Amino acid sequence: MQPADKLVRMVNQIARNLAVRGEDHAVVAAADHIRKFWDPRMRATICAHLAKHDDDFLPIARRAVVIVAGDPADA
């Protein structure tokens, strides 16, 4: 298993857990979770994986990672 595979599984799991709050809220909450609790290497890996394999992500997870990828603090 590649490191990115584990991170994809994790972000999809976060998205599923937060989905009960509604999609828009879940996206923001998932992005916030990634920013707060994932180290910069994890964030960089998941953002790079999204650029090449966006079909691996659930819709909520994809939108959350797009937000994190666009965050200048994570550059």
All heavy atoms as a GROMACS GRO file, in nm:
protein
  582
    1MET      N    1   0.085  -0.118   0.000
    1MET     CA    2   0.000   0.000   0.000
    1MET      C    3   0.090   0.125   0.000
    1MET      O    4   0.180   0.136   0.081
    1MET     CB    5  -0.091  -0.001   0.122
    1MET     CG    6  -0.180   0.121   0.132
    1MET     SD    7  -0.288   0.123   0.278
    1MET     CE    8  -0.421   0.022   0.219
    2GLN      N    9   0.064   0.214  -0.090
    2GLN     CA   10   0.137   0.340  -0.099
    2GLN      C   11   0.092   0.434   0.014
    2GLN      O   12  -0.022   0.426   0.059
    2GLN     CB   13   0.110   0.406  -0.234
    2GLN     CG   14   0.158   0.326  -0.352
    2GLN     CD   15   0.309   0.316  -0.356
    2GLN    OE1   16   0.378   0.411  -0.321
    2GLN    NE2   17   0.360   0.202  -0.395
    3PRO      N   18   0.180   0.525   0.057
    3PRO     CA   19   0.140   0.620   0.162
    3PRO      C   20   0.014   0.698   0.124
    3PRO      O   21  -0.072   0.723   0.208
    3PRO     CB   22   0.260   0.712   0.176
    3PRO     CG   23   0.374   0.633   0.125
    3PRO     CD   24   0.318   0.542   0.019
    4ALA      N   25   0.003   0.736  -0.002
    4ALA     CA   26  -0.114   0.812  -0.046
    4ALA      C   27  -0.242   0.730  -0.034
    4ALA      O   28  -0.348   0.785  -0.004
    4ALA     CB   29  -0.096   0.861  -0.188
    5ASP      N   30  -0.233   0.599  -0.054
    5ASP     CA   31  -0.352   0.514  -0.044
    5ASP      C   32  -0.411   0.519   0.096
    5ASP      O   33  -0.532   0.526   0.114
    5ASP     CB   34  -0.320   0.369  -0.080
    5ASP     CG   35  -0.279   0.352  -0.225
    5ASP    OD1   36  -0.318   0.436  -0.309
    5ASP    OD2   37  -0.207   0.254  -0.254
    6LYS      N   38  -0.325   0.516   0.196
    6LYS     CA   39  -0.372   0.524   0.334
    6LYS      C   40  -0.437   0.660   0.362
    6LYS      O   41  -0.541   0.668   0.426
    6LYS     CB   42  -0.257   0.500   0.431
    6LYS     CG   43  -0.300   0.501   0.576
    6LYS     CD   44  -0.187   0.468   0.669
    6LYS     CE   45  -0.237   0.470   0.812
    6LYS     NZ   46  -0.130   0.442   0.906
    7LEU      N   47  -0.376   0.766   0.310
    7LEU     CA   48  -0.432   0.900   0.330
    7LEU      C   49  -0.566   0.915   0.259
    7LEU      O   50  -0.658   0.979   0.312
    7LEU     CB   51  -0.333   1.006   0.283
    7LEU     CG   52  -0.202   1.012   0.360
    7LEU    CD1   53  -0.108   1.115   0.299
    7LEU    CD2   54  -0.227   1.042   0.507
    8VAL      N   55  -0.579   0.858   0.140
    8VAL     CA   56  -0.708   0.862   0.069
    8VAL      C   57  -0.814   0.790   0.151
    8VAL      O   58  -0.926   0.840   0.167
    8VAL     CB   59  -0.696   0.801  -0.072
    8VAL    CG1   60  -0.832   0.782  -0.136
    8VAL    CG2   61  -0.608   0.889  -0.161
    9ARG      N   62  -0.777   0.673   0.203
    9ARG     CA   63  -0.872   0.599   0.287
    9ARG      C   64  -0.912   0.682   0.408
    9ARG      O   65  -1.030   0.690   0.445
    9ARG     CB   66  -0.810   0.467   0.330
    9ARG     CG   67  -0.905   0.378   0.407
    9ARG     CD   68  -0.850   0.237   0.427
    9ARG     NE   69  -0.711   0.230   0.466
    9ARG     CZ   70  -0.667   0.234   0.592
    9ARG    NH1   71  -0.752   0.248   0.692
    9ARG    NH2   72  -0.538   0.226   0.619
   10MET      N   73  -0.815   0.749   0.469
   10MET     CA   74  -0.844   0.832   0.586
   10MET      C   75  -0.936   0.949   0.553
   10MET      O   76  -1.034   0.974   0.624
   10MET     CB   77  -0.713   0.885   0.646
   10MET     CG   78  -0.630   0.779   0.715
   10MET     SD   79  -0.463   0.833   0.759
   10MET     CE   80  -0.496   0.973   0.863
   11VAL      N   81  -0.906   1.022   0.445
   11VAL     CA   82  -0.987   1.139   0.412
   11VAL      C   83  -1.128   1.097   0.369
   11VAL      O   84  -1.225   1.164   0.400
   11VAL     CB   85  -0.919   1.231   0.309
   11VAL    CG1   86  -0.922   1.175   0.169
   11VAL    CG2   87  -0.980   1.370   0.312
   12ASN      N   88  -1.140   0.984   0.301
   12ASN     CA   89  -1.273   0.935   0.265
   12ASN      C   90  -1.351   0.894   0.389
   12ASN      O   91  -1.472   0.917   0.397
   12ASN     CB   92  -1.263   0.819   0.166
   12ASN     CG   93  -1.235   0.865   0.025
   12ASN    OD1   94  -1.265   0.977  -0.013
   12ASN    ND2   95  -1.174   0.778  -0.053
   13GLN      N   96  -1.282   0.837   0.487
   13GLN     CA   97  -1.348   0.800   0.612
   13GLN      C   98  -1.394   0.924   0.688
   13GLN      O   99  -1.506   0.928   0.741
   13GLN     CB  100  -1.250   0.719   0.697
   13GLN     CG  101  -1.309   0.655   0.818
   13GLN     CD  102  -1.208   0.564   0.887
   13GLN    OE1  103  -1.089   0.596   0.894
   13GLN    NE2  104  -1.254   0.451   0.935
   14ILE      N  105  -1.312   1.026   0.692
   14ILE     CA  106  -1.351   1.153   0.755
   14ILE      C  107  -1.475   1.209   0.685
   14ILE      O  108  -1.571   1.252   0.749
   14ILE     CB  109  -1.235   1.254   0.750
   14ILE    CG1  110  -1.121   1.208   0.841
   14ILE    CG2  111  -1.281   1.394   0.789
   14ILE    CD1  112  -0.989   1.280   0.818
   15ALA      N  113  -1.473   1.206   0.553
   15ALA     CA  114  -1.586   1.258   0.474
   15ALA      C  115  -1.714   1.180   0.505
   15ALA      O  116  -1.821   1.241   0.524
   15ALA     CB  117  -1.555   1.250   0.325
   16ARG      N  118  -1.706   1.048   0.511
   16ARG     CA  119  -1.825   0.968   0.543
   16ARG      C  120  -1.878   1.000   0.682
   16ARG      O  121  -1.999   1.010   0.702
   16ARG     CB  122  -1.792   0.818   0.533
   16ARG     CG  123  -1.798   0.762   0.393
   16ARG     CD  124  -1.795   0.610   0.392
   16ARG     NE  125  -1.668   0.557   0.441
   16ARG     CZ  126  -1.559   0.544   0.367
   16ARG    NH1  127  -1.560   0.579   0.240
   16ARG    NH2  128  -1.449   0.495   0.419
   17ASN      N  129  -1.787   1.017   0.778
   17ASN     CA  130  -1.831   1.046   0.915
   17ASN      C  131  -1.897   1.183   0.926
   17ASN      O  132  -1.987   1.202   1.008
   17ASN     CB  133  -1.711   1.037   1.010
   17ASN     CG  134  -1.665   0.896   1.031
   17ASN    OD1  135  -1.739   0.801   1.015
   17ASN    ND2  136  -1.539   0.881   1.069
   18LEU      N  137  -1.852   1.278   0.848
   18LEU     CA  138  -1.906   1.414   0.857
   18LEU      C  139  -2.026   1.436   0.765
   18LEU      O  140  -2.095   1.537   0.778
   18LEU     CB  141  -1.796   1.515   0.823
   18LEU     CG  142  -1.681   1.521   0.924
   18LEU    CD1  143  -1.568   1.608   0.869
   18LEU    CD2  144  -1.729   1.574   1.057
   19ALA      N  145  -2.053   1.344   0.675
   19ALA     CA  146  -2.160   1.361   0.576
   19ALA      C  147  -2.297   1.380   0.639
   19ALA      O  148  -2.384   1.445   0.579
   19ALA     CB  149  -2.162   1.242   0.480
   20VAL      N  150  -2.317   1.328   0.759
   20VAL     CA  151  -2.448   1.341   0.824
   20VAL      C  152  -2.483   1.486   0.854
   20VAL      O  153  -2.600   1.519   0.873
   20VAL     CB  154  -2.456   1.257   0.954
   20VAL    CG1  155  -2.441   1.109   0.923
   20VAL    CG2  156  -2.355   1.302   1.055
   21ARG      N  157  -2.383   1.574   0.854
   21ARG     CA  158  -2.406   1.716   0.881
   21ARG      C  159  -2.452   1.793   0.757
   21ARG      O  160  -2.481   1.912   0.767
   21ARG     CB  161  -2.279   1.780   0.933
   21ARG     CG  162  -2.230   1.721   1.062
   21ARG     CD  163  -2.105   1.790   1.104
   21ARG     NE  164  -2.057   1.744   1.233
   21ARG     CZ  165  -1.952   1.794   1.293
   21ARG    NH1  166  -1.884   1.892   1.238
   21ARG    NH2  167  -1.914   1.747   1.409
   22GLY      N  168  -2.454   1.727   0.643
   22GLY     CA  169  -2.484   1.794   0.517
   22GLY      C  170  -2.354   1.817   0.441
   22GLY      O  171  -2.248   1.839   0.501
   23GLU      N  172  -2.363   1.812   0.309
   23GLU     CA  173  -2.241   1.813   0.228
   23GLU      C  174  -2.156   1.939   0.246
   23GLU      O  175  -2.035   1.930   0.266
   23GLU     CB  176  -2.276   1.795   0.080
   23GLU     CG  177  -2.152   1.781  -0.005
   23GLU     CD  178  -2.178   1.734  -0.145
   23GLU    OE1  179  -2.280   1.668  -0.171
   23GLU    OE2  180  -2.095   1.766  -0.232
   24ASP      N  181  -2.217   2.056   0.239
   24ASP     CA  182  -2.137   2.180   0.248
   24ASP      C  183  -2.067   2.192   0.383
   24ASP      O  184  -1.949   2.227   0.390
   24ASP     CB  185  -2.224   2.303   0.222
   24ASP     CG  186  -2.267   2.313   0.076
   24ASP    OD1  187  -2.200   2.253  -0.011
   24ASP    OD2  188  -2.368   2.381   0.050
   25HIS      N  189  -2.138   2.161   0.490
   25HIS     CA  190  -2.076   2.166   0.622
   25HIS      C  191  -1.966   2.061   0.635
   25HIS      O  192  -1.860   2.087   0.691
   25HIS     CB  193  -2.181   2.145   0.732
   25HIS     CG  194  -2.124   2.152   0.869
   25HIS    ND1  195  -2.097   2.271   0.932
   25HIS    CD2  196  -2.085   2.054   0.954
   25HIS    CE1  197  -2.045   2.246   1.051
   25HIS    NE2  198  -2.036   2.115   1.066
   26ALA      N  199  -1.991   1.942   0.582
   26ALA     CA  200  -1.894   1.833   0.590
   26ALA      C  201  -1.765   1.868   0.515
   26ALA      O  202  -1.656   1.836   0.562
   26ALA     CB  203  -1.954   1.704   0.534
   27VAL      N  204  -1.777   1.935   0.402
   27VAL     CA  205  -1.659   1.975   0.324
   27VAL      C  206  -1.572   2.069   0.406
   27VAL      O  207  -1.451   2.051   0.419
   27VAL     CB  208  -1.700   2.039   0.190
   27VAL    CG1  209  -1.582   2.108   0.124
   27VAL    CG2  210  -1.762   1.936   0.098
   28VAL      N  211  -1.633   2.170   0.463
   28VAL     CA  212  -1.559   2.268   0.543
   28VAL      C  213  -1.498   2.202   0.666
   28VAL      O  214  -1.381   2.226   0.699
   28VAL     CB  215  -1.651   2.386   0.583
   28VAL    CG1  216  -1.582   2.479   0.680
   28VAL    CG2  217  -1.695   2.461   0.459
   29ALA      N  218  -1.574   2.116   0.733
   29ALA     CA  219  -1.524   2.048   0.852
   29ALA      C  220  -1.409   1.953   0.818
   29ALA      O  221  -1.312   1.944   0.894
   29ALA     CB  222  -1.637   1.973   0.922
   30ALA      N  223  -1.419   1.883   0.707
   30ALA     CA  224  -1.312   1.792   0.666
   30ALA      C  225  -1.185   1.869   0.632
   30ALA      O  226  -1.075   1.831   0.672
   30ALA     CB  227  -1.356   1.706   0.548
   31ALA      N  228  -1.199   1.978   0.559
   31ALA     CA  229  -1.082   2.062   0.526
   31ALA      C  230  -1.019   2.116   0.654
   31ALA      O  231  -0.896   2.117   0.668
   31ALA     CB  232  -1.122   2.175   0.433
   32ASP      N  233  -1.101   2.158   0.748
   32ASP     CA  234  -1.050   2.210   0.875
   32ASP      C  235  -0.976   2.101   0.951
   32ASP      O  236  -0.869   2.126   1.008
   32ASP     CB  237  -1.167   2.264   0.957
   32ASP     CG  238  -1.122   2.338   1.081
   32ASP    OD1  239  -1.034   2.426   1.070
   32ASP    OD2  240  -1.175   2.307   1.190
   33HIS      N  241  -1.030   1.981   0.951
   33HIS     CA  242  -0.964   1.868   1.018
   33HIS      C  243  -0.827   1.842   0.956
   33HIS      O  244  -0.728   1.823   1.028
   33HIS     CB  245  -1.052   1.743   1.007
   33HIS     CG  246  -0.988   1.622   1.069
   33HIS    ND1  247  -1.004   1.590   1.202
   33HIS    CD2  248  -0.908   1.528   1.015
   33HIS    CE1  249  -0.936   1.481   1.227
   33HIS    NE2  250  -0.877   1.440   1.116
   34ILE      N  251  -0.821   1.840   0.825
   34ILE     CA  252  -0.693   1.815   0.756
   34ILE      C  253  -0.592   1.924   0.793
   34ILE      O  254  -0.476   1.894   0.823
   34ILE     CB  255  -0.714   1.807   0.604
   34ILE    CG1  256  -0.798   1.684   0.568
   34ILE    CG2  257  -0.580   1.804   0.529
   34ILE    CD1  258  -0.852   1.685   0.426
   35ARG      N  259  -0.634   2.047   0.791
   35ARG     CA  260  -0.543   2.159   0.825
   35ARG      C  261  -0.491   2.149   0.969
   35ARG      O  262  -0.375   2.175   0.995
   35ARG     CB  263  -0.614   2.292   0.808
   35ARG     CG  264  -0.623   2.339   0.666
   35ARG     CD  265  -0.670   2.484   0.665
   35ARG     NE  266  -0.742   2.512   0.544
   35ARG     CZ  267  -0.874   2.526   0.534
   35ARG    NH1  268  -0.951   2.516   0.640
   35ARG    NH2  269  -0.930   2.551   0.420
   36LYS      N  270  -0.580   2.112   1.062
   36LYS     CA  271  -0.545   2.112   1.204
   36LYS      C  272  -0.463   1.990   1.247
   36LYS      O  273  -0.374   2.002   1.331
   36LYS     CB  274  -0.671   2.116   1.291
   36LYS     CG  275  -0.738   2.249   1.295
   36LYS     CD  276  -0.859   2.243   1.386
   36LYS     CE  277  -0.929   2.377   1.394
   36LYS     NZ  278  -1.052   2.369   1.476
   37PHE      N  279  -0.496   1.873   1.192
   37PHE     CA  280  -0.442   1.750   1.247
   37PHE      C  281  -0.346   1.674   1.156
   37PHE      O  282  -0.282   1.579   1.203
   37PHE     CB  283  -0.556   1.657   1.289
   37PHE     CG  284  -0.645   1.719   1.394
   37PHE    CD1  285  -0.774   1.758   1.363
   37PHE    CD2  286  -0.598   1.741   1.522
   37PHE    CE1  287  -0.855   1.816   1.459
   37PHE    CE2  288  -0.678   1.800   1.619
   37PHE     CZ  289  -0.807   1.837   1.587
   38TRP      N  290  -0.335   1.710   1.031
   38TRP     CA  291  -0.243   1.642   0.941
   38TRP      C  292  -0.116   1.725   0.930
   38TRP      O  293  -0.123   1.847   0.914
   38TRP     CB  294  -0.305   1.623   0.804
   38TRP     CG  295  -0.416   1.522   0.798
   38TRP    CD1  296  -0.500   1.485   0.898
   38TRP    CD2  297  -0.456   1.447   0.684
   38TRP    NE1  298  -0.589   1.392   0.853
   38TRP    CE2  299  -0.565   1.367   0.722
   38TRP    CE3  300  -0.411   1.442   0.553
   38TRP    CZ2  301  -0.628   1.281   0.634
   38TRP    CZ3  302  -0.474   1.356   0.464
   38TRP    CH2  303  -0.582   1.276   0.505
   39ASP      N  304  -0.001   1.658   0.934
   39ASP     CA  305   0.123   1.734   0.921
   39ASP      C  306   0.142   1.778   0.775
   39ASP      O  307   0.073   1.729   0.685
   39ASP     CB  308   0.243   1.656   0.976
   39ASP     CG  309   0.288   1.541   0.890
   39ASP    OD1  310   0.294   1.553   0.767
   39ASP    OD2  311   0.320   1.435   0.948
   40PRO      N  312   0.230   1.874   0.751
   40PRO     CA  313   0.248   1.928   0.616
   40PRO      C  314   0.281   1.824   0.510
   40PRO      O  315   0.237   1.834   0.395
   40PRO     CB  316   0.363   2.028   0.632
   40PRO     CG  317   0.355   2.070   0.775
   40PRO     CD  318   0.310   1.948   0.850
   41ARG      N  319   0.356   1.720   0.546
   41ARG     CA  320   0.388   1.614   0.449
   41ARG      C  321   0.264   1.538   0.408
   41ARG      O  322   0.247   1.503   0.291
   41ARG     CB  323   0.492   1.519   0.506
   41ARG     CG  324   0.629   1.582   0.525
   41ARG     CD  325   0.718   1.493   0.606
   41ARG     NE  326   0.655   1.480   0.738
   41ARG     CZ  327   0.691   1.395   0.832
   41ARG    NH1  328   0.790   1.312   0.810
   41ARG    NH2  329   0.629   1.391   0.948
   42MET      N  330   0.177   1.510   0.504
   42MET     CA  331   0.052   1.440   0.473
   42MET      C  332  -0.034   1.526   0.382
   42MET      O  333  -0.091   1.475   0.284
   42MET     CB  334  -0.024   1.408   0.602
   42MET     CG  335   0.045   1.307   0.691
   42MET     SD  336  -0.030   1.297   0.856
   42MET     CE  337  -0.187   1.222   0.821
   43ARG      N  338  -0.045   1.655   0.413
   43ARG     CA  339  -0.126   1.745   0.329
   43ARG      C  340  -0.068   1.752   0.188
   43ARG      O  341  -0.143   1.748   0.090
   43ARG     CB  342  -0.134   1.883   0.393
   43ARG     CG  343  -0.215   1.882   0.522
   43ARG     CD  344  -0.249   2.022   0.571
   43ARG     NE  345  -0.134   2.107   0.594
   43ARG     CZ  346  -0.074   2.123   0.711
   43ARG    NH1  347  -0.117   2.055   0.816
   43ARG    NH2  348   0.029   2.205   0.724
   44ALA      N  349   0.063   1.762   0.177
   44ALA     CA  350   0.126   1.769   0.044
   44ALA      C  351   0.102   1.641  -0.034
   44ALA      O  352   0.073   1.645  -0.155
   44ALA     CB  353   0.275   1.796   0.059
   45THR      N  354   0.111   1.528   0.032
   45THR     CA  355   0.090   1.399  -0.035
   45THR      C  356  -0.052   1.385  -0.085
   45THR      O  357  -0.075   1.342  -0.199
   45THR     CB  358   0.126   1.283   0.061
   45THR    OG1  359   0.263   1.295   0.098
   45THR    CG2  360   0.103   1.148  -0.005
   46ILE      N  361  -0.150   1.420  -0.002
   46ILE     CA  362  -0.290   1.404  -0.043
   46ILE      C  363  -0.325   1.501  -0.154
   46ILE      O  364  -0.399   1.467  -0.246
   46ILE     CB  365  -0.387   1.414   0.078
   46ILE    CG1  366  -0.522   1.350   0.045
   46ILE    CG2  367  -0.409   1.556   0.123
   46ILE    CD1  368  -0.520   1.202   0.035
   47CYS      N  369  -0.271   1.622  -0.149
   47CYS     CA  370  -0.298   1.720  -0.255
   47CYS      C  371  -0.235   1.676  -0.387
   47CYS      O  372  -0.297   1.689  -0.494
   47CYS     CB  373  -0.247   1.858  -0.214
   47CYS     SG  374  -0.341   1.930  -0.078
   48ALA      N  375  -0.115   1.621  -0.383
   48ALA     CA  376  -0.049   1.572  -0.504
   48ALA      C  377  -0.126   1.452  -0.561
   48ALA      O  378  -0.142   1.440  -0.683
   48ALA     CB  379   0.094   1.533  -0.474
   49HIS      N  380  -0.176   1.367  -0.474
   49HIS     CA  381  -0.253   1.250  -0.520
   49HIS      C  382  -0.383   1.296  -0.587
   49HIS      O  383  -0.422   1.239  -0.690
   49HIS     CB  384  -0.282   1.156  -0.403
   49HIS     CG  385  -0.341   1.026  -0.445
   49HIS    ND1  386  -0.266   0.923  -0.493
   49HIS    CD2  387  -0.470   0.984  -0.447
   49HIS    CE1  388  -0.345   0.822  -0.523
   49HIS    NE2  389  -0.469   0.856  -0.496
   50LEU      N  390  -0.446   1.395  -0.531
   50LEU     CA  391  -0.570   1.446  -0.590
   50LEU      C  392  -0.547   1.495  -0.732
   50LEU      O  393  -0.630   1.472  -0.820
   50LEU     CB  394  -0.628   1.560  -0.505
   50LEU     CG  395  -0.752   1.628  -0.562
   50LEU    CD1  396  -0.872   1.535  -0.554
   50LEU    CD2  397  -0.780   1.757  -0.489
   51ALA      N  398  -0.434   1.559  -0.756
   51ALA     CA  399  -0.405   1.614  -0.888
   51ALA      C  400  -0.399   1.504  -0.996
   51ALA      O  401  -0.428   1.531  -1.112
   51ALA     CB  402  -0.275   1.692  -0.885
   52LYS      N  403  -0.362   1.383  -0.956
   52LYS     CA  404  -0.346   1.274  -1.054
   52LYS      C  405  -0.456   1.169  -1.047
   52LYS      O  406  -0.478   1.097  -1.144
   52LYS     CB  407  -0.211   1.206  -1.032
   52LYS     CG  408  -0.094   1.296  -1.058
   52LYS     CD  409   0.036   1.222  -1.034
   52LYS     CE  410   0.152   1.317  -1.058
   52LYS     NZ  411   0.281   1.252  -1.032
   53HIS      N  412  -0.522   1.157  -0.934
   53HIS     CA  413  -0.617   1.047  -0.912
   53HIS      C  414  -0.744   1.096  -0.842
   53HIS      O  415  -0.784   1.038  -0.741
   53HIS     CB  416  -0.553   0.937  -0.827
   53HIS     CG  417  -0.424   0.887  -0.881
   53HIS    ND1  418  -0.417   0.799  -0.987
   53HIS    CD2  419  -0.296   0.912  -0.844
   53HIS    CE1  420  -0.291   0.772  -1.012
   53HIS    NE2  421  -0.215   0.840  -0.928
   54ASP      N  422  -0.807   1.198  -0.896
   54ASP     CA  423  -0.922   1.254  -0.823
   54ASP      C  424  -1.040   1.158  -0.814
   54ASP      O  425  -1.127   1.175  -0.731
   54ASP     CB  426  -0.964   1.388  -0.882
   54ASP     CG  427  -1.034   1.378  -1.016
   54ASP    OD1  428  -1.011   1.281  -1.088
   54ASP    OD2  429  -1.112   1.470  -1.046
   55ASP      N  430  -1.042   1.053  -0.896
   55ASP     CA  431  -1.151   0.956  -0.890
   55ASP      C  432  -1.141   0.864  -0.768
   55ASP      O  433  -1.234   0.789  -0.739
   55ASP     CB  434  -1.160   0.875  -1.019
   55ASP     CG  435  -1.030   0.805  -1.054
   55ASP    OD1  436  -0.922   0.860  -1.023
   55ASP    OD2  437  -1.035   0.695  -1.113
   56ASP      N  438  -1.031   0.869  -0.693
   56ASP     CA  439  -1.015   0.788  -0.572
   56ASP      C  440  -1.092   0.847  -0.453
   56ASP      O  441  -1.110   0.779  -0.353
   56ASP     CB  442  -0.867   0.780  -0.531
   56ASP     CG  443  -0.783   0.697  -0.626
   56ASP    OD1  444  -0.840   0.628  -0.714
   56ASP    OD2  445  -0.660   0.702  -0.613
   57PHE      N  446  -1.138   0.970  -0.466
   57PHE     CA  447  -1.196   1.043  -0.354
   57PHE      C  448  -1.348   1.046  -0.361
   57PHE      O  449  -1.406   1.062  -0.469
   57PHE     CB  450  -1.146   1.187  -0.355
   57PHE     CG  451  -0.998   1.201  -0.332
   57PHE    CD1  452  -0.909   1.184  -0.437
   57PHE    CD2  453  -0.948   1.232  -0.207
   57PHE    CE1  454  -0.772   1.196  -0.418
   57PHE    CE2  455  -0.812   1.245  -0.186
   57PHE     CZ  456  -0.723   1.226  -0.292
   58LEU      N  457  -1.411   1.037  -0.245
   58LEU     CA  458  -1.555   1.065  -0.237
   58LEU      C  459  -1.574   1.214  -0.264
   58LEU      O  460  -1.483   1.295  -0.242
   58LEU     CB  461  -1.607   1.031  -0.098
   58LEU     CG  462  -1.601   0.884  -0.058
   58LEU    CD1  463  -1.641   0.867   0.088
   58LEU    CD2  464  -1.689   0.800  -0.149
   59PRO      N  465  -1.693   1.254  -0.311
   59PRO     CA  466  -1.713   1.396  -0.344
   59PRO      C  467  -1.680   1.493  -0.230
   59PRO      O  468  -1.617   1.596  -0.254
   59PRO     CB  469  -1.861   1.402  -0.382
   59PRO     CG  470  -1.892   1.265  -0.434
   59PRO     CD  471  -1.809   1.172  -0.348
   60ILE      N  472  -1.721   1.462  -0.109
   60ILE     CA  473  -1.692   1.551   0.004
   60ILE      C  474  -1.542   1.558   0.027
   60ILE      O  475  -1.486   1.666   0.047
   60ILE     CB  476  -1.766   1.505   0.131
   60ILE    CG1  477  -1.916   1.527   0.115
   60ILE    CG2  478  -1.713   1.576   0.256
   60ILE    CD1  479  -2.002   1.464   0.224
   61ALA      N  480  -1.477   1.446   0.023
   61ALA     CA  481  -1.332   1.441   0.044
   61ALA      C  482  -1.259   1.518  -0.066
   61ALA      O  483  -1.165   1.593  -0.037
   61ALA     CB  484  -1.284   1.296   0.047
   62ARG      N  485  -1.302   1.500  -0.190
   62ARG     CA  486  -1.239   1.571  -0.302
   62ARG      C  487  -1.249   1.722  -0.282
   62ARG      O  488  -1.150   1.793  -0.295
   62ARG     CB  489  -1.306   1.531  -0.434
   62ARG     CG  490  -1.242   1.594  -0.556
   62ARG     CD  491  -1.310   1.554  -0.687
   62ARG     NE  492  -1.320   1.410  -0.702
   62ARG     CZ  493  -1.434   1.341  -0.698
   62ARG    NH1  494  -1.550   1.402  -0.681
   62ARG    NH2  495  -1.434   1.210  -0.713
   63ARG      N  496  -1.369   1.770  -0.248
   63ARG     CA  497  -1.387   1.914  -0.229
   63ARG      C  498  -1.303   1.965  -0.112
   63ARG      O  499  -1.246   2.075  -0.120
   63ARG     CB  500  -1.535   1.945  -0.206
   63ARG     CG  501  -1.620   1.932  -0.332
   63ARG     CD  502  -1.767   1.957  -0.306
   63ARG     NE  503  -1.792   2.089  -0.248
   63ARG     CZ  504  -1.904   2.123  -0.185
   63ARG    NH1  505  -2.003   2.036  -0.172
   63ARG    NH2  506  -1.918   2.245  -0.135
   64ALA      N  507  -1.292   1.887  -0.006
   64ALA     CA  508  -1.212   1.929   0.110
   64ALA      C  509  -1.065   1.939   0.074
   64ALA      O  510  -0.998   2.036   0.110
   64ALA     CB  511  -1.232   1.830   0.225
   65VAL      N  512  -1.015   1.843   0.000
   65VAL     CA  513  -0.873   1.845  -0.038
   65VAL      C  514  -0.847   1.959  -0.136
   65VAL      O  515  -0.742   2.024  -0.130
   65VAL     CB  516  -0.828   1.710  -0.095
   65VAL    CG1  517  -0.685   1.716  -0.148
   65VAL    CG2  518  -0.841   1.601   0.012
   66VAL      N  519  -0.942   1.989  -0.222
   66VAL     CA  520  -0.927   2.104  -0.313
   66VAL      C  521  -0.912   2.232  -0.231
   66VAL      O  522  -0.829   2.318  -0.262
   66VAL     CB  523  -1.047   2.115  -0.411
   66VAL    CG1  524  -1.052   2.250  -0.479
   66VAL    CG2  525  -1.040   2.002  -0.514
   67ILE      N  526  -0.991   2.246  -0.125
   67ILE     CA  527  -0.981   2.363  -0.038
   67ILE      C  528  -0.842   2.368   0.025
   67ILE      O  529  -0.777   2.474   0.026
   67ILE     CB  530  -1.092   2.362   0.069
   67ILE    CG1  531  -1.228   2.388   0.005
   67ILE    CG2  532  -1.062   2.464   0.178
   67ILE    CD1  533  -1.346   2.363   0.096
   68VAL      N  534  -0.797   2.257   0.079
   68VAL     CA  535  -0.666   2.253   0.143
   68VAL      C  536  -0.556   2.282   0.041
   68VAL      O  537  -0.462   2.357   0.070
   68VAL     CB  538  -0.643   2.116   0.212
   68VAL    CG1  539  -0.500   2.102   0.261
   68VAL    CG2  540  -0.742   2.097   0.327
   69ALA      N  541  -0.568   2.228  -0.078
   69ALA     CA  542  -0.467   2.250  -0.182
   69ALA      C  543  -0.458   2.395  -0.222
   69ALA      O  544  -0.350   2.444  -0.257
   69ALA     CB  545  -0.498   2.164  -0.304
   70GLY      N  546  -0.568   2.467  -0.213
   70GLY     CA  547  -0.570   2.608  -0.250
   70GLY      C  548  -0.533   2.702  -0.138
   70GLY      O  549  -0.527   2.823  -0.157
   71ASP      N  550  -0.506   2.647  -0.020
   71ASP     CA  551  -0.474   2.728   0.097
   71ASP      C  552  -0.327   2.769   0.092
   71ASP      O  553  -0.239   2.684   0.099
   71ASP     CB  554  -0.502   2.648   0.224
   71ASP     CG  555  -0.491   2.730   0.351
   71ASP    OD1  556  -0.434   2.841   0.347
   71ASP    OD2  557  -0.540   2.683   0.455
   72PRO      N  558  -0.297   2.899   0.080
   72PRO     CA  559  -0.157   2.942   0.072
   72PRO      C  560  -0.074   2.903   0.194
   72PRO      O  561   0.046   2.887   0.184
   72PRO     CB  562  -0.167   3.095   0.062
   72PRO     CG  563  -0.309   3.128   0.047
   72PRO     CD  564  -0.391   3.007   0.076
   73ALA      N  565  -0.136   2.881   0.308
   73ALA     CA  566  -0.062   2.842   0.428
   73ALA      C  567  -0.005   2.701   0.414
   73ALA      O  568   0.088   2.665   0.484
   73ALA     CB  569  -0.154   2.848   0.550
   74ASP      N  570  -0.061   2.622   0.323
   74ASP     CA  571  -0.013   2.486   0.302
   74ASP      C  572   0.088   2.476   0.189
   74ASP      O  573   0.134   2.368   0.158
   74ASP     CB  574  -0.131   2.392   0.273
   74ASP     CG  575  -0.215   2.368   0.397
   74ASP    OD1  576  -0.156   2.357   0.506
   74ASP    OD2  577  -0.338   2.361   0.385
   75ALA      N  578   0.122   2.586   0.129
   75ALA     CA  579   0.214   2.581   0.014
   75ALA      C  580   0.357   2.562   0.061
   75ALA      O  581   0.393   2.582   0.172
   75ALA     CB  582   0.203   2.710  -0.065
   0.00000   0.00000   0.00000
